[in-house]
Amino acid sequence: MHKQEAVDEVLKLLSSFSIKDKVEVLANVFIVLGVPGIKTTDEITRSNIIDIVLRDIEKNGQTLTNALVRQGLLILTWLKED
């Protein structure tokens, strides 16, 4: 499968959701994709994920994985405020 085919398939899967729900799904996907790349000895939970991401940025600078998690969390925050 080519990348564009994958994009088309994801959009097809999301087509029945509202825009808010689509964005929430994608935000959670960003988090799930990014978390395994964050090196920590702590278990990452909902209550500590922000602290762990911030420590990872402090230790390793901005990386693709911590940026994905950060963006996913930011999007979820926007949705919660909406």
C-alpha positions, 0 to 999 in steps of 0.5 A: 500500500502506498502512502496516499492509499493509506491516507485515503483509507484513513479518511474513509474510516473517519468519514462517518465521524464529526470533525471534532471526533475525527480530530480527537481520533487523530490526536490520540493516534499521535500520542500512541505513535509518539509515546514508544519513542520517549525514553523513560523508566517511568510508566507513562500514564494520563496523570504523568504524561505531560511531565514525562514529555517535558523531561524528554524535551529537556533531556533530548531536545525536540524530537519527532516522537515527543512532538507527536505526543505534545501535539496530540495533547494540545489538540485534546486540550483544544477540544476539551475547551471547545 
